């Protein structure tokens, strides 16, 4: 496990690991690079490849085999990298809001707390999410050039991540994404939910295969056999001809070879 090899994987163009300054600007640049290079994907689940949250194995998948993963993998590996680079990073458990407007179970999602002069929420494993880390102790809207999020206080010292989304009134609405506390967690605490999301028909990860990457001006997503490209507010969809074109699109567009 080599932090410089990890930096190469995400296309880092700054100082090497030994000379990198663990500050807010570095965190922001690393966060974006990770989102632009390591896709959010659940493909192993649909290939019936069981995986664990052993960090060396996750490192091998993301760095050596140049794959992506879902929240436990992407944020788990990113936390390791940040720690190696001198950041003070803590694993957090988050409960994701469902279509019914209610939050799910503990350990449904893994996010990261990074302590610098200010506290920051980092998250490279939530799919279509904020590009830049968010100031945890600010209730003001935070805009990353594409999306606007804010963090509001919830019950029992919790924080609720909200995203500004348009609604039918054309004025927009704050939509809750997930709720979390800053209680430190260990990777092993996420094992049970990791198994659930790989195996349960109730998990949205078992329902459809997906691979998605952020871009500076939008996002590109392969959902089933549909390729979805979003540039600012414009969305286009292309239906692929079959599995051969799907595999080639994975290789060319996402750099993923299964």
Secondary structure, 3 states (H helix, E strand, C coil): CCHHHHHHHCCCCCCCHHHCCCCHHHHHHHHHHHHHHCCEECHHHHCCCCCCCCHHHHHHHHHHCCCCECHHHHHHHHHHHHHHCCCEEEEEEEEEECCCCCECCCCCEEEEEEECCCEEEECCCCCCCCCCCEECCCCCCEECCCCEEEEEECCCCCEEEEEEECCCCCCCEEEEEEEECCCCECHHHHHHHHHHHHHCCCCHHHCCCEEEEEECCEEEEEECCEEEEEECCEEEEEECCCHHHHHHHHHHHHCCCC
